[in-house]
Amino acid sequence: MTSATNEFRIGVAGVLFASLVWGTTGTAAAFAPEVSAAAIGAAAMGIGGLLQAAIALRSIGRAAVELRRHWLLLVIGGVAVAIYPLAFYGSMRLAGVTIGTVVTIGSAPLLSALIEKVFDGAQLSKRWLAGALIGLVGMVLLCVAEGSHAETVVTGNATILGIALGLLGGLTYALYSFTARGLMLRGIRSRAAMGATFGVGGLLLMPVLFMTGGPFLASWNNAAVGLYMATVPMFLGYIAFGMGLARIPASMATTITLLEPVVAAMLAVIILGERLPALGWLGVVLIIFCLVVITAPVKFRASQKPVATGVTDSV
């Protein structure tokens, strides 16, 4: 087994772990229904981002000169990190959890590939295109299946605005994935790149948390939900995601995260007692097949510009 294959598998494993823990956020948030979407997003990504920056402080200090040199990538990534949770959770609140998740997560791989194509001239393989198409079909089926069984149907302008916010969430997710990997490709260690990017985003989210986070203090249950969201999905999840971004292209990483809504749907069935009809299970199968198609080890093309092992570090 070659070193490149090992790095590829570590990268895929990191993103898979991130997708698994991210898929728990919807179920976790259901245990604190009185906490607003903005507060959930600001607490999860804001506190989680600051924790990432804290553990990466020494690495950020060592990379300070390079980070200043590439300040534009850092600022764009940080702003995208701040916007993403507000758009994502706002989309779920307005259009429903299923539609919001499907639009946000489902649009990210295509937007990520478009960003890589425009700015890096990346060539998309036929296998990636086929896998992404299969995954998107699976997500549409999952959305239709869950939407048809939803107890509350949100319609009208709220749904349109929710879909728009979902697309904004997908764009910002793809954007900070691209900028963080861009920093790594310019010789900045993954810990410093992710820590600095999420630190900037976390700082930008603090005012939102201060204005909306009061309900977290109303009960131990709400506080526990906020603590879990910040430390597990956002802190540990994004550490693992950073490991993945250092080893695989951003477009592949965002495509692998199509697993997130599958996990969310499974937890909703098992823990929250929701039902998933046959059409939804078919969607789950297609998404899993999509992951198999795009993550089977292949030889990297030179144009993919993998991050050198020497500029990554254990996160």
C-alpha positions in Angstrom: 0.0 0.0 0.0 1.5 3.3 -1.1 1.9 6.4 1.0 -0.5 8.3 -1.3 -3.2 5.6 -0.8 -2.8 5.8 2.9 -3.1 9.6 2.9 -6.2 9.3 0.7 -7.8 6.8 3.0 -7.0 9.0 6.1 -8.6 11.9 4.3 -11.8 10.0 3.4 -12.0 8.6 7.0 -11.7 12.1 8.4 -14.5 13.5 6.3 -16.7 10.4 6.9 -16.3 10.9 10.7 -17.2 14.6 10.3 -20.3 13.7 8.3 -21.4 11.2 10.9 -21.2 13.7 13.8 -22.7 16.5 11.8 -25.7 14.3 11.1 -26.5 14.3 14.8 -27.1 18.1 15.0 -30.8 18.0 13.9 -31.7 15.4 16.5 -29.7 17.2 19.2 -31.4 20.5 18.4 -34.8 18.8 18.8 -34.1 18.4 22.5 -33.9 22.2 22.9 -36.9 23.4 20.8 -37.1 26.8 22.5 -33.6 27.8 21.4 -33.7 29.7 18.1 -32.0 28.6 14.9 -29.6 31.6 15.0 -28.6 30.8 18.6 -28.0 27.1 17.8 -25.9 28.0 14.8 -23.9 30.8 16.6 -23.2 28.6 19.6 -22.2 25.5 17.6 -20.0 27.1 15.0 -19.0 30.1 17.1 -17.8 28.3 20.2 -16.5 25.4 18.2 -14.5 27.7 16.0 -12.9 29.5 18.9 -12.0 26.1 20.5 -10.3 25.1 17.2 -8.4 28.4 17.2 -7.4 27.9 20.9 -5.8 24.5 20.4 -4.1 25.7 17.2 -2.8 28.9 18.7 0.9 27.9 18.6 0.5 26.6 15.0 -1.2 29.9 14.0 1.6 31.9 15.6 4.2 30.0 13.6 2.2 30.5 10.4 1.4 34.2 11.1 3.6 35.5 8.3 2.1 33.2 5.8 -1.4 33.8 7.0 -0.9 37.6 6.6 0.5 37.0 3.1 -2.7 35.1 2.2 -5.0 37.3 4.3 -7.7 37.5 1.6 -8.2 33.7 1.6 -8.4 33.8 5.4 -10.9 36.6 5.5 -13.1 35.1 2.9 -13.1 31.7 4.7 -13.8 33.3 8.1 -16.8 35.3 6.7 -18.1 32.1 5.0 -17.8 30.2 8.3 -19.8 32.9 10.1 -22.5 33.0 7.5 -22.9 29.2 7.0 -24.6 28.2 10.3 -27.0 31.2 10.2 -28.0 30.3 6.6 -28.2 26.6 7.3 -30.2 26.6 10.5 -32.4 29.5 9.1 -33.1 27.4 6.0 -34.2 24.5 8.2 -36.5 26.8 10.2 -38.2 28.3 7.2 -38.4 25.5 4.7 -38.3 22.5 7.1 -35.5 20.4 8.4 -35.4 18.0 5.4 -35.6 20.5 2.6 -33.1 22.8 4.4 -30.6 20.0 4.8 -31.0 18.6 1.3 -30.6 22.0 -0.4 -27.6 23.1 1.7 -25.7 19.8 1.8 -26.8 18.7 -1.7 -25.8 21.9 -3.4 -22.3 22.1 -1.7 -20.5 19.5 -3.9 -21.6 21.1 -7.2 -20.8 24.6 -6.0 -17.5 23.3 -4.6 -16.7 21.7 -8.0 -17.7 25.0 -9.8 -15.4 27.0 -7.5 -12.5 24.6 -8.1 -13.1 24.7 -11.9 -13.3 28.6 -12.0 -10.3 29.4 -9.7 -8.1 26.3 -10.0 -9.0 25.0 -13.5 -9.7 21.6 -11.9 -10.9 18.8 -14.3 -13.8 16.8 -13.0 -13.7 13.1 -13.7 -16.6 11.2 -15.2 -16.7 9.0 -12.1 -17.1 12.1 -9.9 -19.8 13.5 -12.0 -21.6 10.1 -12.1 -21.3 9.7 -8.3 -22.4 13.2 -7.6 -25.5 12.7 -9.8 -26.4 9.5 -8.1 -26.0 11.2 -4.7 -28.2 14.2 -5.7 -30.9 11.8 -7.0 -30.8 10.0 -3.7 -31.1 13.3 -1.8 -34.1 14.4 -3.8 -35.8 11.0 -3.1 -35.0 11.3 0.6 -36.4 14.9 0.6 -39.6 13.9 -1.2 -40.1 10.9 1.0 -39.6 12.8 4.3 -41.5 15.9 3.1 -44.6 13.8 2.2 -44.7 12.5 5.8 -43.9 15.8 7.5 -46.5 16.8 10.2 -46.1 20.5 9.3 -45.9 21.7 5.8 -44.2 25.1 5.3 -45.3 26.8 2.1 -45.2 30.1 0.2 -42.6 32.8 0.6 -41.1 31.2 3.7 -40.2 28.1 1.7 -38.7 30.1 -1.1 -36.6 32.1 1.3 -35.6 28.9 3.1 -34.4 27.4 -0.2 -32.5 30.6 -1.0 -30.8 30.4 2.5 -30.0 26.7 1.9 -28.2 27.6 -1.4 -26.3 30.4 0.5 -25.4 27.8 3.1 -24.2 25.4 0.4 -22.1 28.2 -1.2 -20.5 29.3 2.0 -19.8 25.7 3.0 -18.1 25.1 -0.4 -16.3 28.4 -0.1 -14.7 27.9 3.3 -13.7 24.4 2.3 -12.0 25.8 -0.8 -10.2 28.6 1.1 -9.0 26.4 3.9 -7.5 23.9 1.5 -6.1 26.8 -0.5 -4.2 27.9 2.6 -2.9 24.4 3.1 -1.8 24.2 -0.6 0.3 27.3 0.1 2.3 25.6 2.8 0.3 26.4 5.9 -0.3 23.4 8.2 -3.8 22.1 8.3 -4.2 22.9 12.1 -3.2 26.5 11.5 -5.3 26.9 8.4 -8.4 25.5 10.0 -7.8 27.1 13.4 -7.3 30.6 11.9 -10.3 30.3 9.5 -12.7 29.0 12.2 -11.3 31.4 14.7 -12.2 34.4 12.5 -15.6 32.9 11.9 -16.1 32.2 15.6 -15.3 35.8 16.5 -17.8 37.1 14.0 -20.5 34.9 15.5 -20.0 36.0 19.1 -22.3 39.1 18.8 -25.0 36.9 17.4 -24.6 34.5 20.3 -24.8 37.3 22.8 -28.0 38.6 21.3 -29.8 35.3 20.8 -28.2 32.8 23.3 -30.3 33.6 26.4 -32.4 30.4 26.2 -29.2 28.3 26.6 -29.1 29.6 30.2 -32.7 28.8 30.9 -32.2 25.1 31.7 -29.5 22.5 32.0 -31.0 20.6 29.1 -30.5 23.6 26.8 -27.0 24.2 28.0 -26.1 20.5 27.5 -27.4 20.7 23.9 -25.3 23.8 23.2 -22.2 22.3 24.8 -22.6 19.1 22.7 -23.2 21.0 19.5 -20.1 23.1 20.0 -17.7 20.4 21.2 -18.6 17.3 19.2 -20.1 18.1 15.7 -18.4 21.5 15.4 -15.1 21.1 17.3 -14.2 17.4 16.8 -16.1 17.2 13.5 -14.2 20.1 11.9 -10.8 18.9 13.2 -11.5 15.6 11.3 -12.8 17.6 8.3 -9.5 19.6 8.3 -7.6 16.3 8.2 -9.6 15.3 5.2 -9.2 18.6 3.4 -5.4 18.3 3.7 -5.5 15.0 1.8 -8.4 15.1 -0.7 -9.9 17.7 -3.0 -12.5 20.0 -1.5 -15.1 18.9 -4.2 -14.6 15.2 -3.0 -14.8 16.2 0.6 -18.1 18.1 0.2 -19.5 15.2 -1.9 -18.7 12.7 0.9 -20.7 14.8 3.3 -23.8 13.8 1.4 -23.8 11.1 4.1 -24.9 13.8 6.7 -28.6 13.8 5.8 -28.6 10.0 5.7 -27.4 10.0 9.3 -29.9 12.7 10.2 -32.7 10.7 8.7 -31.6 7.5 10.5 -31.5 9.2 13.8 -34.9 10.8 13.3 -36.3 7.3 12.7 -34.5 5.6 15.6 -34.6 8.3 18.3 -37.4 10.7 17.4 -39.7 8.0 16.1 -40.2 9.4 12.6 -41.1 7.1 9.8 -39.1 6.8 6.5 -41.1 5.4 3.6 -39.7 3.1 0.9 -38.8 6.0 -1.4 -36.7 7.4 1.4 -34.8 4.1 1.9 -34.1 4.0 -1.9 -32.6 7.5 -1.5 -30.4 6.3 1.3 -29.2 3.4 -0.8 -28.3 5.7 -3.7 -26.4 8.1 -1.4 -24.4 5.3 0.0 -23.7 4.0 -3.5 -22.6 7.5 -4.4 -20.0 7.4 -1.6 -18.7 4.1 -2.8 -18.3 5.4 -6.4 -16.4 8.6 -5.5 -14.2 7.3 -2.7 -12.8 4.1 -4.1 -9.0 4.7 -4.2 -7.7 5.9 -7.5 -4.5 7.4 -8.7 -4.4 11.2 -8.2 -3.9 13.4 -11.2 -1.2 15.9 -11.0 -3.8 18.7 -11.5 -5.4 17.8 -8.2 -2.4 19.2 -6.4 -2.5 17.1 -3.2 -1.1 18.7 -0.1 2.4 17.6 0.7 2.7 15.4 3.8 5.3 17.8 5.1 2.8 20.7 5.4 0.1 18.8 7.2 0.0 17.9 10.8 -2.0 15.7 13.1 -5.1 17.6 14.2 
